[in-house]
Amino acid sequence: MNRWRARLTGAAAVVAVVAGLTAAAPANQATAGGGALRDYLVFYADGARTGAVRAVEEAGGTPLSTEPKLGYVVARGPAAGFVESLAGDPSVAGVSGDRRIGHAASVPATATGVNVSDIRTIALSGGEPLAGRQWDMKMIGATATGSHATAPGDKRVLVGVIDTGIDGKHPDIAPNFNRGLSRNFVTDIPKDPNGKELDGPCEFKGCKDPVDRDDDGHGTHVASTIASPINGLGVAGVAPGVSLVNLRAGQDSGMFFLKPSIDALTYAADNGIDVVNMSYYIDPWLFNCTANPRDSKAEQLEQRGVITGMQRALDYARAHGVTLISAIGNEATDLGNPKTDLISPDYPLDAQRTRKIGNSCLSVPAESKGVISVSAVGPTKRKASYSDYGLEQTDLAAPGGDAADGESGQDITRTVLAAAPENVLRAEHLIDADGKPRSGSVVRDCKAGTCAYYQYLAGSSMAAPHATGVAAVIISRFGKPSKDGVTMRPADVERLLYASATRTSCPKPRRYVYQGFGDEAAHTCQGSKSRNGFYGRGIVDAAKAATIAP
């Protein structure tokens, strides 16, 4: 599975290439003695770079390069025993191997009796052709008579989408897509180490997709919610006037690796990105624990590597003016009191076991410092049944959709509609050979011979980009001119996001039972109206953000 290679991403990105780099064996290749090799990120303690390099060598590894911005050594070492050998060294803060460490946080929607014909056969009024289906935008005031009229966003504001990619050729994204700044930090991986299909066959030379490609659809949906333009086609995003930058860190399969994630954050910091959306979590551990006695020393060190590596990348980005927004997660868990992790480690496949965990274990990046974490609500403003929550963890709430949030039954239109790549819909057989939707989860809109596709999805992944869009509105209004557009202190963006949010109280009674999901579907909301575990500081409000004083 290991396809990482030490590479230069700028004059200062890798300042020290250790002797022997060109002679090192390819990752996962057998050594002369017959042992397999893997690549690792070895995060060193403050001022302990030299000690960490020495520890790598003493453990039988080869240092390949160092990244001083985030404080780690890229090393190649034996697949067996290498991490264990580093576990007791005080210069080593954490180690992450090259394995699956991520999952997109969205919930597939189930179609139920929706008209799948071209939307222009349906009478609608106000805004874009699909505006009538955007209950989410109406909830937060991102409409033709709301924030779109007064503060649609400034093209100089750069929104980074750290996800599975963006379909930059989608007709309802292309006008706002910044191809020049977009980057792809991943290489497709057809199969996992056990030969099971991961990303599938590579579509492009070198298994490297172009920067305007999304073979999963998750990132395109997120990008559309943030900034689909007002162009008389389909939908409009929260901030239809800002620019979208693809910072791809997710595989086609929806998996995320640590190295691409921290590369994307570092790039965002160095290239004037104003706000990033992170609608995914990093694992192979759903919860990363630094000292869980049920985990081996090597597993503990690996989890410390995820926590440490992402925190350093997030700190670096925030210090360079990047506002950080994350989906909170979809495990229906009180993150302030997690008790059991049933799905970790999820790589290699079928390696998971039941772990007892506690509040010291973190979901990353949602629980990382400096990150604004967003829970999901449905059309009635009820916290979505799947959404994670927690008094200390939930910062804001936003529309994420919930098909069951209504008077009766399931209704797909209670989830969130946004742009979808045609290639993904064809691969999933959701449209026929003529391009007609075969499922109520897909809607097509055509204008002057140009057709575009949209899909209903639900998840905290869908909630976070609403908050990101509101942040982009705020930056558009109050950002100061800079060499790469505009800039605004993340602390100021955060303050205005919270100030413009609609305060929302816990339900009564506080122990809310979701009907139809069994006895375990009872979530307890803690806190006051000004901040609580379901809604944080409140539900984001684009209309208020468009008029609030600085």
TAVENTA-V827986 format. One record per residue. N is the residue number from 1. RES is the residue in one letter. SS is DSSP state (H for helix, E for strand, - for the rest). PHI is phi in degrees with one decimal (none if undefined). OMEGA is omega in whole degrees, -180 to 180 (none if undefined). Layout:
# TAVENTA-V827986
N,RES,SS,PHI,OMEGA  N,RES,SS,PHI,OMEGA
This chain:
# TAVENTA-V827986
1,M,-,none,-174  2,N,-,-75.6,177  3,R,-,-123.5,-178  4,W,-,-72.6,174  5,R,-,-136.7,173  6,A,-,-62.1,-177  7,R,-,-148.9,178  8,L,-,-87.4,177  9,T,-,-118.6,-179  10,G,-,150.9,-173  11,A,-,-58.4,-176  12,A,-,-107.3,-174  13,A,-,-65.9,177  14,V,-,-128.1,-172  15,V,-,-91.6,-179  16,A,E,-137.4,175  17,V,E,-98.6,-174  18,V,-,-73.4,178  19,A,-,-55.1,180  20,G,-,101.1,-179  21,L,-,-57.6,-175  22,T,-,-70.7,-178  23,A,-,-93.2,-176  24,A,-,-66.8,179  25,A,-,-70.1,175  26,P,-,-56.9,-179  27,A,-,-57.3,180  28,N,-,69.1,176  29,Q,-,-80.9,180  30,A,E,-71.0,176  31,T,-,-79.3,180  32,A,-,-60.5,180  33,G,-,-84.1,176  34,G,-,98.2,-180  35,G,-,-87.0,179  36,A,E,-77.7,178  37,L,E,-110.8,176  38,R,E,-136.3,174  39,D,E,-97.3,-178  40,Y,E,-137.8,167  41,L,E,-104.7,-179  42,V,E,-104.7,-179  43,F,E,-83.5,-176  44,Y,E,-101.9,178  45,A,-,-67.6,-178  46,D,-,-52.5,177  47,G,-,72.7,-173  48,A,-,-111.2,-179  49,R,H,-58.5,-178  50,T,H,-61.0,179  51,G,H,-64.5,180  52,A,H,-68.0,177  53,V,H,-61.1,179  54,R,H,-62.9,180  55,A,H,-62.6,178  56,V,H,-59.7,-178  57,E,H,-67.2,180  58,E,H,-67.6,178  59,A,-,-84.8,179  60,G,-,91.2,-179  61,G,-,-103.1,177  62,T,E,-121.2,174  63,P,E,-67.8,-179  64,L,E,-102.5,180  65,S,E,-163.6,175  66,T,E,-126.0,177  67,E,E,-121.0,-176  68,P,-,-68.3,-180  69,K,-,-60.4,-177  70,L,-,-113.3,174  71,G,-,71.9,175  72,Y,E,-143.9,176  73,V,E,-111.8,170  74,V,E,-84.6,-175  75,A,E,-131.3,175  76,R,E,-117.4,-177  77,G,E,-151.0,-179  78,P,E,-61.7,179  79,A,-,-68.8,-179  80,A,-,-109.9,172  81,G,-,88.2,-175  82,F,H,-65.9,-179  83,V,H,-63.8,179  84,E,H,-58.5,-179  85,S,H,-67.7,-179  86,L,H,-88.8,-169  87,A,-,-59.1,-176  88,G,-,-97.6,-177  89,D,-,-82.9,-177  90,P,-,-67.2,180  91,S,-,-81.0,-176  92,V,E,-101.4,-179  93,A,E,-89.8,-180  94,G,E,177.0,-180  95,V,E,-136.8,175  96,S,E,-120.3,176  97,G,E,-84.6,180  98,D,-,-90.5,179  99,R,-,-149.8,-178  100,R,-,-60.5,177  101,I,-,-139.2,176  102,G,E,-171.6,-179  103,H,E,-156.6,179  104,A,E,-70.2,-173  105,A,-,-95.2,175  106,S,-,-136.7,-178  107,V,E,-116.9,180  108,P,E,-58.3,179  109,A,-,-94.5,179  110,T,-,-104.6,-176  111,A,-,-72.5,177  112,T,-,-143.2,169  113,G,-,61.0,179  114,V,-,-102.1,176  115,N,-,-64.1,-176  116,V,-,-102.3,177  117,S,-,-73.4,179  118,D,-,-52.8,-172  119,I,H,-63.6,-176  120,R,H,-71.9,173  121,T,H,-85.6,-179  122,I,-,-107.7,-178  123,A,-,-73.8,178  124,L,-,-132.7,177  125,S,-,-141.2,176  126,G,-,85.9,175  127,G,-,73.2,-179  128,E,-,-71.0,-176  129,P,-,-54.9,-179  130,L,-,-98.1,-177  131,A,H,-58.4,180  132,G,H,-64.0,179  133,R,H,-95.2,-176  134,Q,-,-94.7,176  135,W,H,-58.7,-178  136,D,H,-66.0,179  137,M,H,-69.7,177  138,K,H,-63.2,-179  139,M,H,-58.8,-175  140,I,H,-102.1,176  141,G,-,76.1,177  142,A,-,-94.0,-173  143,T,-,-132.4,-179  144,A,-,-62.1,179  145,T,-,-100.7,180  146,G,-,-108.0,-175  147,S,H,-65.8,178  148,H,H,-61.7,-179  149,A,H,-79.3,-174  150,T,H,-103.7,-177  151,A,-,-151.5,-178  152,P,-,-74.6,-180  153,G,-,111.7,-176  154,D,-,-108.2,-178  155,K,-,-58.9,180  156,R,-,-73.0,178  157,V,-,-77.2,-175  158,L,E,-106.2,180  159,V,E,-107.2,179  160,G,E,-90.2,178  161,V,E,-106.3,178  162,I,E,-88.5,-169  163,D,-,-161.8,-178  164,T,-,-85.3,-178  165,G,-,120.9,175  166,I,-,-131.2,173  167,D,-,-75.3,-176  168,G,-,-69.7,178  169,K,-,-96.4,178  170,H,-,-59.4,-176  171,P,-,-57.7,-179  172,D,-,-103.7,174  173,I,-,-132.6,-173  174,A,H,-49.1,-178  175,P,H,-61.0,-178  176,N,H,-109.8,-175  177,F,E,-89.0,179  178,N,-,-96.9,-178  179,R,-,-67.9,-176  180,G,-,-62.7,-180  181,L,-,-90.3,-176  182,S,-,-68.7,-180  183,R,E,-140.8,174  184,N,E,-114.2,-176  185,F,-,-97.0,-177  186,V,-,-124.2,171  187,T,-,-117.4,-179  188,D,-,-59.6,180  189,I,-,-120.3,-175  190,P,-,-57.7,-177  191,K,E,-134.9,177  192,D,-,-82.3,-176  193,P,-,-60.0,-180  194,N,-,-92.6,177  195,G,-,86.0,178  196,K,-,-85.3,-176  197,E,E,-62.5,178  198,L,-,-110.1,177  199,D,-,-89.4,-177  200,G,-,84.8,-178  201,P,-,-56.2,180  202,C,-,-73.9,-179  203,E,-,-92.1,-175  204,F,-,-131.6,-178  205,K,H,-57.4,179  206,G,H,72.9,-179  207,C,H,58.1,-179  208,K,-,-115.0,-178  209,D,-,-74.3,175  210,P,-,-63.2,-176  211,V,-,-73.6,178  212,D,-,-108.5,-176  213,R,-,-118.0,174  214,D,-,-141.4,-179  215,D,-,-95.5,177  216,D,-,-112.7,179  217,G,-,100.1,-177  218,H,H,-61.4,-178  219,G,H,-65.2,179  220,T,H,-65.4,178  221,H,H,-61.5,179  222,V,H,-60.6,-179  223,A,H,-60.8,-180  224,S,H,-62.7,179  225,T,H,-62.0,-179  226,I,H,-71.6,-166  227,A,H,-152.5,169  228,S,-,-61.0,-173  229,P,-,-76.9,170  230,I,-,-88.0,-173  231,N,-,-140.5,179  232,G,-,75.3,-179  233,L,-,-133.7,171  234,G,-,62.3,-173  235,V,-,-114.4,168  236,A,-,-124.1,178  237,G,-,-81.7,180  238,V,-,-63.3,-178  239,A,-,-124.5,-171  240,P,-,-69.5,-179  241,G,-,-105.9,-176  242,V,-,-90.9,-178  243,S,E,-103.8,179  244,L,E,-103.6,179  245,V,E,-122.0,178  246,N,E,-79.2,174  247,L,E,-117.2,-169  248,R,E,-71.8,177  249,A,-,-125.7,-178  250,G,E,-105.1,177  251,Q,-,-71.9,175  252,D,-,-56.4,-176  253,S,-,-77.3,-177  254,G,-,90.6,177  255,M,-,-91.3,180  256,F,E,-127.1,178  257,F,-,-105.7,-177  258,L,H,-61.2,-175  259,K,H,-59.8,176  260,P,H,-59.8,-179  261,S,H,-66.3,-180  262,I,H,-74.5,174  263,D,H,-63.1,-179  264,A,H,-63.6,179  265,L,H,-66.9,179  266,T,H,-64.8,178  267,Y,H,-62.7,179  268,A,H,-58.6,-180  269,A,H,-63.8,-174  270,D,H,-86.2,-174  271,N,-,-129.3,169  272,G,-,75.8,176  273,I,-,-68.4,-174  274,D,-,-90.5,-179  275,V,E,-151.5,177  276,V,E,-121.5,175  277,N,E,-109.0,180  278,M,E,-122.7,-180  279,S,-,-96.8,178  280,Y,E,-162.8,172  281,Y,E,-122.0,-177  282,I,E,-109.2,177  283,D,-,-147.6,56  284,P,-,-80.0,179  285,W,-,-105.8,176  286,L,-,-55.4,173  287,F,-,-117.5,179  288,N,E,-95.9,-177  289,C,-,-115.1,-177  290,T,-,-82.0,-175  291,A,-,-150.0,179  292,N,-,-74.6,-177  293,P,-,-62.7,179  294,R,-,-84.2,178  295,D,-,-105.7,177  296,S,-,-71.8,178  297,K,H,-59.5,179  298,A,H,-65.8,179  299,E,H,-67.1,177  300,Q,H,-62.1,-179  301,L,H,-65.6,178  302,E,H,-63.5,179  303,Q,H,-68.8,174  304,R,H,-64.6,178  305,G,H,-62.9,179  306,V,H,-64.8,-179  307,I,H,-62.6,-176  308,T,H,-68.1,-177  309,G,H,-63.0,180  310,M,H,-67.4,-180  311,Q,H,-62.7,179  312,R,H,-65.7,179  313,A,H,-67.3,178  314,L,H,-65.3,178  315,D,H,-62.3,-180  316,Y,H,-63.0,-180  317,A,H,-64.4,-178  318,R,H,-64.5,178  319,A,H,-66.6,179  320,H,-,-103.6,171  321,G,-,88.6,-180  322,V,-,-97.2,173  323,T,E,-78.9,-171  324,L,E,-111.6,-178  325,I,E,-128.5,-175  326,S,E,-134.4,167  327,A,E,-70.0,-176  328,I,-,-81.6,179  329,G,-,123.2,-171  330,N,-,-122.8,-176  331,E,-,-98.7,180  332,A,-,54.3,-173  333,T,-,-116.0,170  334,D,E,-78.3,-176  335,L,-,-67.3,175  336,G,-,-81.8,-179  337,N,-,-149.3,178  338,P,-,-71.9,-176  339,K,-,-120.5,-175  340,T,E,-140.5,174  341,D,E,-115.2,-174  342,L,E,-97.0,-169  343,I,E,-120.2,-177  344,S,E,-113.5,-11  345,P,-,-75.3,-176  346,D,-,-97.2,175  347,Y,-,-149.5,-3  348,P,-,-57.7,-177  349,L,-,-57.6,177  350,D,-,66.1,179  351,A,-,-99.6,-175  352,Q,-,-67.2,176  353,R,E,-147.5,179  354,T,E,-81.2,179  355,R,E,-121.1,169  356,K,E,-83.6,-176  357,I,-,-132.5,179  358,G,-,-140.2,-174  359,N,-,-69.3,177  360,S,-,-76.2,178  361,C,-,-85.6,-170  362,L,E,-118.2,167  363,S,-,-91.0,-173  364,V,E,-114.5,9  365,P,-,-93.0,-173  366,A,-,-56.5,-178  367,E,-,-101.2,177  368,S,-,-75.9,-178  369,K,-,-69.0,177  370,G,-,83.9,-178  371,V,-,-103.7,176  372,I,E,-89.8,-176  373,S,E,-98.8,-170  374,V,E,-120.9,174  375,S,E,-88.4,-175  376,A,E,-110.5,174  377,V,E,-125.0,175  378,G,-,-95.7,-175  379,P,-,-60.5,179  380,T,-,-88.3,-177  381,K,-,75.6,172  382,R,-,-71.3,175  383,K,E,-57.7,-178  384,A,-,-60.6,-175  385,S,-,-59.6,-177  386,Y,-,-84.9,-169  387,S,-,-69.3,169  388,D,-,-64.6,-178  389,Y,E,-158.4,178  390,G,-,154.3,-176  391,L,-,-60.6,-179  392,E,-,-84.5,-170  393,Q,-,-98.2,-176  394,T,-,-83.5,179  395,D,-,-98.6,-180  396,L,E,-145.6,172  397,A,E,-125.1,-180  398,A,E,-159.4,179  399,P,E,-61.2,175  400,G,-,-123.1,178  401,G,-,91.7,176  402,D,-,-162.3,-176  403,A,-,-60.1,-178  404,A,-,-94.6,-178  405,D,-,-88.3,-179  406,G,-,-174.3,-175  407,E,-,-66.8,-179  408,S,-,-161.3,172  409,G,-,62.9,-180  410,Q,-,-107.9,179  411,D,-,-140.9,-176  412,I,H,-61.5,-178  413,T,H,-73.1,173  414,R,H,-86.9,174  415,T,-,-97.9,-170  416,V,E,-100.9,180  417,L,E,-98.9,177  418,A,E,-157.7,-172  419,A,E,-61.4,178  420,A,-,-136.0,178  421,P,-,-70.5,179  422,E,H,-60.5,-178  423,N,H,-62.3,179  424,V,H,-70.9,180  425,L,H,-63.2,177  426,R,H,-67.1,-180  427,A,H,-62.2,-179  428,E,-,-93.1,178  429,H,-,58.2,178  430,L,-,-91.0,171  431,I,E,-132.3,-177  432,D,-,-89.2,-176  433,A,-,-60.1,180  434,D,-,-89.7,179  435,G,-,89.4,180  436,K,-,-82.9,179  437,P,E,-58.8,179  438,R,-,-105.5,-176  439,S,-,-137.8,176  440,G,-,-70.3,177  441,S,-,-80.4,-176  442,V,E,-121.9,176  443,V,E,-126.9,177  444,R,E,-113.9,174  445,D,E,-130.1,-178  446,C,E,-127.6,180  447,K,E,-144.0,177  448,A,-,51.0,177  449,G,-,85.4,178  450,T,E,-103.4,179  451,C,E,-110.6,178  452,A,E,-135.6,-175  453,Y,E,-118.2,-177  454,Y,E,-140.5,-175  455,Q,E,-136.3,175  456,Y,E,-85.9,175  457,L,E,-139.7,176  458,A,E,-131.5,176  459,G,-,155.6,172  460,S,H,-65.6,171  461,S,H,-59.3,-179  462,M,H,-81.9,179  463,A,H,-75.7,-176  464,A,H,-54.3,-178  465,P,H,-65.2,173  466,H,H,-65.5,177  467,A,H,-67.3,178  468,T,H,-62.6,177  469,G,H,-62.8,178  470,V,H,-66.0,176  471,A,H,-59.8,179  472,A,H,-65.5,175  473,V,H,-63.0,-180  474,I,H,-63.3,180  475,I,H,-64.9,178  476,S,H,-61.7,-178  477,R,H,-79.1,-169  478,F,H,-118.7,180  479,G,-,-65.8,179  480,K,E,-94.2,179  481,P,E,-56.7,178  482,S,E,-141.8,-177  483,K,-,-64.1,-179  484,D,-,-115.6,177  485,G,E,132.5,176  486,V,E,-135.4,178  487,T,E,-146.5,179  488,M,-,-153.5,-179  489,R,-,-60.1,178  490,P,H,-54.1,179  491,A,H,-63.2,179  492,D,H,-73.6,176  493,V,H,-62.3,-180  494,E,H,-59.9,-180  495,R,H,-58.8,-178  496,L,H,-75.2,173  497,L,H,-60.2,-179  498,Y,H,-68.9,-178  499,A,H,-66.9,-178  500,S,H,-90.1,-179  501,A,-,-71.2,179  502,T,E,-88.1,-180  503,R,-,-58.0,-176  504,T,-,-135.2,-176  505,S,-,-76.9,172  506,C,-,-63.1,177  507,P,-,-68.4,175  508,K,-,-119.1,-3  509,P,-,-69.4,-177  510,R,-,-64.6,177  511,R,E,-84.4,-175  512,Y,E,-95.8,-179  513,V,E,-105.1,178  514,Y,-,-83.0,-176  515,Q,-,-72.1,176  516,G,-,85.8,-178  517,F,-,-118.0,179  518,G,-,89.9,-175  519,D,-,-67.0,-175  520,E,-,-81.1,-176  521,A,-,-87.2,176  522,A,E,-125.7,-179  523,H,E,-114.8,-179  524,T,E,-104.9,-179  525,C,-,-92.8,178  526,Q,-,-111.7,176  527,G,E,110.5,-177  528,S,-,-103.4,178  529,K,-,-63.9,-178  530,S,-,-72.9,172  531,R,-,-161.9,178  532,N,E,-145.9,-173  533,G,-,-72.6,179  534,F,-,-87.3,-170  535,Y,-,-118.5,-177  536,G,E,59.5,178  537,R,-,-82.3,177  538,G,-,132.0,178  539,I,E,-86.4,-177  540,V,-,-57.6,-176  541,D,-,-138.9,-178  542,A,H,-68.2,-179  543,A,H,-63.8,177  544,K,H,-68.5,179  545,A,H,-63.6,-179  546,A,-,-74.3,-177  547,T,-,-126.1,-176  548,I,-,-63.8,177  549,A,-,-79.7,-177  550,P,-,-67.3,none
